[in-house]
Amino acid sequence: MLKKVIFMTQTQNLLFLNNISDETKINIFLCGQTGAGKSSIVNYILKENLAKNSDTNVTTKGIKSYHKGDLGELWDSDGYEINNQEHYKSLLHDYFKLRTQNNYDEVLLTWFVVNGATKRFTSYDQQLVELISKKAGHIAIVVNKIDELSSSQLSQFKDSIKKQNPEGNIFLVSTKAVENSELITFCEWDALFDWTYKIGNSGNTVIRLLQQRAESGDTEAQKELSILFESKNAFLLAIKYIKLAANAGDKAAWVKMKELAIKHAISNQTKS
């Protein structure tokens, strides 16, 4: 069975249609500096004023989730400011850890929203992009409010971001595209949606990324995977990853491995 997912495209009268299998649920996480227009993007995508008409859940302090019908969830963060940068990093770290542990069968994508009007992509922005790439794997840098830039300014700004992210996925957008026919020429909404669905249909990238990190010696990833698979009663997989941490000298991991072995034995006895 297939789900139909509907997004608004540049032409306003057309609907962007795509199919996503029921086994895969896409979660799009929007983050970036305060004032970059993250909430406006969510409203634009769902074609509604979310504050009045959409299902909204506050899941973590500073992060809200929005959904409508069959559409996968959109997660909107409050955004960072100059005086809360370290707190924002911690918020992102905790969010990705929670999503990985509780939703391993879902696909998580990040849209890092930049305020194009300021023509500033800071060193802190770059740090966040690298952090998210490590934690979640797939990230799009979404340059919003391009309606406030000239074509030459827009080209220069995108090139400056590309220099820091030569392999990055950078998309230019504006929620005012439907009001300005000339602006449509520069907007890349369709390309952003195509990228999102392409990654979404590729399966669970979060777990594959964690497994790569775990097998390369990342003890944090090893422990996260162990917790994840234990919660699903997949004890052999949980033991596999906690054993990697134990072999690296983590004494607590040895204790945890013994505990998992006992749970695995009990589980087998129950089945028999």
ROFITOR-626649 format. One line per 2 residues: number of its first residue (from 1); their letters; for each residue x negated, y, z of N, C-alpha, C. Coordinates in steps of 0.05 Angstrom, whole numbers. Atoms other than C-alpha are relative to their C-alpha. Layout:
<pts>
NUM	A	X Y Z X Y Z X Y Z | ... $
</pts>
This chain:
<pts>
1	ML	-17 -24 0 0 0 0 -18 25 0 | 17 -24 2 -26 70 -17 15 24 12 $
3	KK	-11 -25 -10 -15 137 17 -4 21 -21 | 3 -23 17 -3 199 -23 -8 24 17 $
5	VI	10 -22 -15 -43 258 3 2 25 -17 | -6 -24 16 -23 328 -20 -15 24 12 $
7	FM	14 -24 -7 -68 389 -18 8 22 -20 | -5 -22 18 -57 458 -48 -24 6 -16 $
9	TQ	23 -6 17 -101 474 -107 0 29 -8 | 5 -27 8 -125 537 -140 25 12 -14 $
11	TQ	-21 -10 18 -65 543 -187 28 3 14 | -24 -4 -17 -12 545 -131 24 -17 -8 $
13	NL	-23 16 9 41 510 -173 -6 -29 -4 | 7 28 3 2 445 -179 -8 -12 27 $
15	LF	8 14 -25 -9 394 -124 -23 -19 -6 | 23 18 3 -74 358 -115 8 -27 11 $
17	LN	-9 26 -9 -55 284 -112 -23 -20 0 | 20 21 0 -100 227 -92 11 -23 17 $
19	NI	-8 23 -15 -94 158 -62 -21 -8 20 | 18 10 -21 -124 134 3 12 -25 11 $
21	SD	-11 25 -10 -116 63 27 8 3 29 | -10 -1 -28 -79 51 92 -22 -7 20 $
23	ET	21 8 -18 -142 21 121 -19 22 7 | 19 -22 -4 -178 87 117 16 26 6 $
25	KI	-12 -25 -7 -157 150 152 -21 22 1 | 20 -21 1 -194 214 136 5 21 22 $
27	NI	-1 -21 -20 -209 263 192 -20 22 -10 | 17 -22 9 -235 331 169 -4 19 24 $
29	FL	7 -17 -22 -271 370 223 -11 27 -10 | 9 -26 9 -279 445 212 -14 14 23 $
31	CG	15 -14 -21 -332 482 250 -16 23 -13 | 15 -23 10 -376 544 244 4 24 18 $
33	QT	-1 -24 -16 -380 615 270 28 11 2 | -26 -13 -4 -320 651 299 4 21 -22 $
35	GA	-6 -19 21 -286 692 245 -6 -8 -28 | 7 10 27 -308 649 187 25 -7 -16 $
37	GK	-25 6 14 -235 633 171 8 -29 0 | -6 28 -1 -229 561 193 30 -5 2 $
39	SS	-28 4 -4 -157 567 216 15 8 -25 | -13 -8 25 -138 604 152 -2 -22 -21 $
41	IV	3 22 19 -166 546 112 20 -22 6 | -19 20 -7 -124 497 151 28 8 -9 $
43	NY	-26 -10 8 -62 540 139 3 -2 -31 | -1 0 29 -79 545 65 4 -28 -11 $
45	IL	-1 28 9 -88 470 57 28 -11 5 | -27 12 -7 -22 452 92 23 18 -9 $
47	KE	-20 -18 10 15 511 62 20 8 21 | -18 -8 -21 45 529 129 -15 16 21 $
49	NL	11 -12 -23 34 572 189 0 -20 23 | 2 22 -19 9 518 236 10 7 28 $
51	AK	-7 -8 -27 22 557 298 30 -3 5 | -29 2 -3 97 553 284 11 -27 -9 $
53	NS	-13 22 13 109 492 241 -14 -27 0 | 14 25 3 56 438 248 -4 -14 27 $
55	DT	7 15 -24 41 383 298 -28 7 8 | 26 -9 -10 -16 407 341 -6 -13 26 $
57	NV	9 12 -25 -55 372 395 -26 12 9 | 26 -8 -11 -109 400 440 -13 -24 12 $
59	TT	13 25 -8 -156 341 446 -24 4 18 | 24 -6 -16 -219 371 474 0 30 3 $
61	KG	1 -29 -3 -229 441 502 -16 12 -22 | 14 -13 23 -246 484 442 6 -13 -26 $
63	IK	-6 14 25 -219 434 390 29 -8 0 | -28 8 4 -149 424 363 3 -17 -25 $
65	SY	-5 16 24 -122 373 315 27 7 -12 | -24 -6 14 -69 386 262 6 -22 -20 $
67	HK	-8 20 20 -30 337 219 28 6 -9 | -26 -5 12 30 338 174 6 -24 -18 $
69	GD	-7 23 17 64 276 146 -22 -20 -2 | 20 21 5 16 227 114 -28 11 -2 $
71	LG	26 -12 3 -41 276 112 -18 -7 23 | 20 6 -21 -103 256 151 -3 24 18 $
73	EL	2 -22 -19 -118 298 212 -22 20 -8 | 19 -21 2 -153 365 209 -7 9 28 $
75	WD	9 -7 -27 -195 383 270 -14 28 -2 | 9 -27 2 -208 457 281 -13 8 27 $
77	SD	14 -9 -24 -260 482 331 3 30 3 | -2 -29 -6 -258 551 364 -21 16 -15 $
79	GY	22 -14 13 -324 569 331 -20 10 21 | 21 -9 -19 -389 593 361 -3 30 -2 $
81	EI	8 -28 -1 -410 662 382 -29 1 11 | 28 -3 -8 -478 690 399 -5 -9 28 $
83	NN	5 6 -29 -469 680 474 8 -29 8 | -7 28 -8 -445 607 471 -12 -21 -19 $
85	QE	11 19 20 -491 573 421 -7 -27 12 | 8 26 -12 -519 520 468 25 -16 8 $
87	HY	-25 13 -7 -449 505 494 13 -12 -25 | -12 10 25 -425 497 422 -14 -25 -10 $
89	KS	15 24 7 -480 447 407 9 -24 17 | -8 21 -19 -459 407 468 29 -9 -7 $
91	LL	-27 7 7 -386 410 446 1 -18 -25 | 1 17 24 -403 382 377 -11 -28 6 $
93	HD	11 26 -7 -446 327 407 21 -18 13 | -20 16 -14 -390 305 454 23 -8 -18 $
95	YF	-22 6 18 -338 308 399 -7 -23 -18 | 7 21 19 -376 264 350 -4 -26 15 $
97	KL	3 24 -16 -393 215 405 27 -12 7 | -27 9 -7 -320 210 426 14 -12 -24 $
99	RT	-12 10 25 -296 201 354 -11 -27 -8 | 13 25 8 -346 146 341 8 -23 17 $
101	QN	-7 21 -18 -329 107 403 29 -9 -2 | -28 6 -1 -254 110 397 13 -4 -27 $
103	NY	-13 1 26 -241 112 322 -20 -11 -21 | 21 9 18 -294 69 288 10 -8 -28 $
105	DE	-11 7 26 -246 50 232 9 24 -17 | -7 -24 14 -236 122 211 -24 13 -13 $
107	VL	21 -14 13 -276 165 164 0 29 9 | 2 -27 -11 -300 231 193 -18 17 -19 $
109	LT	14 -18 17 -321 288 147 -1 27 14 | 2 -27 -12 -344 358 167 -1 21 -22 $
111	WF	2 -24 17 -331 423 132 -12 22 18 | 13 -21 -16 -381 473 160 7 27 -14 $
113	VV	-10 -24 13 -348 540 146 -18 24 6 | 17 -23 -2 -391 601 132 16 25 -9 $
115	NG	-13 -25 7 -365 673 129 -16 13 -23 | 14 -11 23 -386 693 59 -2 30 0 $
117	AT	0 -29 0 -368 765 72 -24 12 14 | 24 -11 -14 -427 773 119 -26 -5 -14 $
119	KR	24 7 15 -476 743 70 -23 -9 18 | 20 10 -19 -511 710 129 4 -29 5 $
121	FT	1 28 -7 -530 638 137 -24 -2 19 | 22 -3 -19 -571 638 201 -15 -26 6 $
123	SY	16 23 -8 -624 592 229 16 -18 18 | -17 16 -17 -573 569 280 20 -15 -17 $
125	DQ	-18 15 19 -524 551 224 -15 -24 -11 | 15 22 11 -579 509 194 -4 -22 20 $
127	QL	3 20 -22 -592 475 261 26 -17 3 | -25 14 -3 -518 457 266 5 -19 -23 $
129	VE	-3 17 24 -516 430 195 -17 -25 3 | 17 23 -4 -575 385 211 10 -18 22 $
131	LI	-11 15 -22 -544 363 277 24 -17 -10 | -24 14 10 -478 345 243 -7 -21 -20 $
133	SK	8 20 20 -513 309 186 -10 -25 14 | 10 23 -15 -547 265 237 22 -15 15 $
135	KA	-21 13 -16 -485 252 278 23 -12 -16 | -24 9 15 -431 245 225 -6 -8 -29 $
137	GH	8 9 27 -468 235 159 8 17 -23 | -9 -15 24 -426 274 110 10 28 8 $
139	IA	-7 -27 -6 -420 349 112 1 17 -25 | -2 -19 22 -397 402 63 -3 28 12 $
141	IV	2 -27 -8 -419 474 71 20 16 -16 | -22 -14 14 -357 515 55 -3 30 4 $
143	VN	4 -29 -1 -371 588 39 27 13 -5 | -27 -12 1 -305 624 54 -1 30 -4 $
145	KI	-3 -29 4 -281 695 40 -17 11 -23 | 17 -9 22 -317 699 -26 13 23 -15 $
147	DE	-14 -23 13 -265 750 -49 -12 27 8 | 12 -25 -10 -306 802 -10 -28 4 -11 $
149	LS	26 -2 12 -369 790 -52 2 4 -30 | 1 -2 29 -388 810 -122 -12 -26 -11 $
151	SS	9 25 12 -407 755 -171 -30 -3 5 | 29 1 -4 -482 772 -164 -6 -6 29 $
153	QL	4 6 -29 -478 773 -88 6 -29 7 | -8 28 -4 -442 707 -89 -21 -20 -9 $
155	SQ	20 17 11 -494 675 -133 -25 0 17 | 24 -2 -17 -552 700 -90 4 -14 27 $
157	FK	-5 12 -27 -519 678 -25 0 -30 -2 | -1 29 3 -505 608 -51 -28 -11 -4 $
159	DS	28 9 5 -577 602 -76 -16 0 25 | 15 -1 -25 -604 623 -8 7 -24 18 $
161	IK	-8 24 -16 -564 567 26 -11 -25 -12 | 9 24 15 -584 517 -28 -30 -4 5 $
163	KQ	28 2 -5 -658 532 -14 -5 -15 26 | 3 14 -26 -649 508 58 12 -27 -1 $
165	NP	-13 26 2 -605 450 37 1 -9 -29 | 1 8 28 -629 426 -31 17 -23 -8 $
167	EG	-18 23 6 -588 362 -26 28 5 10 | -26 -6 -13 -529 397 6 23 3 -19 $
169	NI	-25 -4 15 -457 400 -17 12 27 8 | -8 -28 -6 -439 474 -21 23 7 -18 $
171	FL	-24 -6 15 -370 498 -42 9 29 7 | -9 -27 -2 -344 569 -53 30 1 0 $
173	VS	-30 0 -1 -272 583 -31 10 27 10 | -14 -23 -11 -223 637 -14 30 -8 2 $
175	TK	-29 6 -3 -152 630 14 17 20 -15 | -14 -20 16 -134 690 -30 -1 -7 -29 $
177	AV	3 7 28 -147 652 -94 26 1 -16 | -26 0 14 -73 645 -111 10 27 -6 $
179	EN	-9 -27 4 -65 720 -108 -17 15 -21 | 19 -14 17 -123 736 -155 -9 -19 -22 $
181	SE	6 19 22 -129 702 -223 -30 0 -7 | 28 -1 6 -201 726 -232 -16 -15 21 $
183	LI	14 14 -22 -221 697 -165 0 -30 -4 | -2 28 5 -198 628 -187 -25 -11 -14 $
185	TF	24 8 16 -258 625 -234 -23 -7 18 | 23 4 -18 -306 626 -175 6 -20 22 $
187	CE	-7 19 -22 -267 583 -125 -5 -29 -8 | 6 28 4 -285 510 -118 16 -18 18 $
189	WD	-18 17 -17 -226 482 -80 2 -28 -11 | -3 26 12 -216 425 -129 -25 -17 4 $
191	AL	25 15 -4 -289 405 -125 -4 -9 29 | 2 7 -28 -286 406 -49 19 -23 6 $
193	FD	-19 22 -5 -224 362 -48 -9 -26 -13 | 11 24 14 -255 314 -99 -22 -13 17 $
195	WT	22 11 -17 -317 307 -55 11 -13 25 | -11 10 -25 -275 297 7 13 -27 -4 $
197	YK	-13 26 5 -233 241 -23 -19 -21 -10 | 20 19 9 -292 209 -57 -14 -13 24 $
199	IG	13 10 -24 -327 203 10 19 -16 17 | -20 13 -16 -263 184 45 6 -28 -10 $
201	NS	-6 26 11 -250 126 -2 -24 -19 1 | 24 17 0 -321 100 7 -2 -17 25 $
203	GN	0 16 -24 -305 72 76 -12 14 23 | 9 -12 -25 -331 83 146 -29 7 0 $
205	TV	28 -8 2 -394 123 137 -12 6 28 | 10 -6 -26 -399 141 211 -14 -25 12 $
207	IR	12 24 -12 -412 69 233 -25 -8 -15 | 24 7 15 -461 56 176 -23 18 8 $
209	LL	21 -18 -8 -500 118 196 -11 -7 28 | 9 8 -27 -501 97 269 -17 -26 -1 $
211	QQ	15 24 2 -525 28 249 -28 5 -11 | 27 -7 11 -582 58 208 -17 12 21 $
213	RA	16 -13 -21 -603 101 266 -8 -21 21 | 6 20 -21 -598 42 315 -23 -18 -8 $
215	ES	20 19 9 -640 -4 272 -27 13 -5 | 26 -14 3 -693 50 263 -11 8 27 $
217	GD	12 -5 -27 -702 54 339 14 21 16 | -14 -21 -15 -652 108 361 16 -14 23 $
219	TE	-13 13 -23 -633 84 431 28 11 6 | -26 -12 -4 -575 132 436 21 -13 -18 $
221	AQ	-18 13 19 -544 102 374 5 -29 7 | -3 27 -9 -557 32 400 21 -3 22 $
223	KE	-19 1 -23 -519 46 464 28 7 -9 | -26 -8 10 -462 81 427 14 -24 -15 $
225	LS	-11 23 14 -453 20 382 8 -22 19 | -6 21 -20 -455 -27 441 27 6 14 $
227	IL	-25 -8 -13 -400 12 476 24 -3 -19 | -21 1 20 -360 16 412 10 -29 -5 $
229	FE	-7 28 6 -362 -59 396 11 -15 25 | -11 12 -25 -349 -78 469 29 8 3 $
231	SK	-28 -8 -2 -285 -37 467 18 -15 -19 | -15 16 20 -263 -79 407 -3 -30 5 $
233	NA	5 28 -7 -283 -144 442 -17 -14 -20 | 19 12 19 -336 -155 389 -27 -3 15 $
235	FL	21 2 -19 -385 -179 442 -28 -6 -13 | 25 7 12 -438 -209 396 -13 25 -13 $
237	LA	11 -25 12 -446 -143 359 -8 19 22 | 7 -17 -23 -446 -105 425 -27 -9 12 $
239	IK	26 11 -11 -502 -151 450 -23 6 -19 | 21 -5 20 -541 -143 385 -12 28 4 $
241	YI	10 -27 -1 -546 -68 393 -11 8 28 | 11 -6 -26 -556 -64 468 -27 -14 4 $
243	KL	25 15 -2 -611 -116 461 -23 16 -12 | 20 -17 12 -649 -67 416 -10 20 20 $
245	AA	7 -20 -21 -648 -16 472 -15 -14 22 | 13 15 -21 -668 -69 522 -29 -7 -8 $
247	NA	27 7 10 -728 -91 480 -18 24 -1 | 16 -25 1 -750 -18 477 -8 8 29 $
249	GD	8 -5 -27 -757 -20 553 21 13 18 | -22 -12 -15 -690 6 577 10 -21 20 $
251	KA	-7 19 -20 -679 -31 643 31 -2 3 | -29 0 -3 -606 -11 647 13 -16 -23 $
253	AW	-10 15 23 -596 -41 578 -1 -30 4 | 2 29 -6 -620 -109 603 23 -9 17 $
255	VK	-23 6 -18 -567 -107 658 25 -1 -16 | -25 -1 16 -514 -87 608 1 -24 -19 $
257	MK	0 23 18 -535 -143 560 9 -25 15 | -8 23 -15 -526 -195 615 30 1 5 $
259	EL	-29 -4 -5 -457 -166 631 16 -7 -25 | -14 6 25 -437 -171 558 -1 -30 -6 $
261	AI	2 29 5 -462 -242 553 21 -15 17 | -21 13 -17 -416 -261 611 28 4 -11 $
263	KH	-26 -6 13 -357 -226 578 4 -17 -25 | -2 16 25 -372 -263 513 7 -29 7 $
265	AI	-4 28 -8 -374 -330 549 29 -3 10 | -27 1 -10 -308 -315 585 20 1 -23 $
267	SN	-17 -3 23 -277 -294 519 3 -26 -15 | 0 25 15 -297 -359 486 16 -22 15 $
269	QT	-15 19 -16 -269 -400 544 30 4 -2 | -28 -7 1 -203 -363 540 12 -9 -27 $
271	KS	-10 8 26 -197 -377 465 2 -30 -3 | -1 30 2 -212 -451 474 21 -11 19 $
</pts>
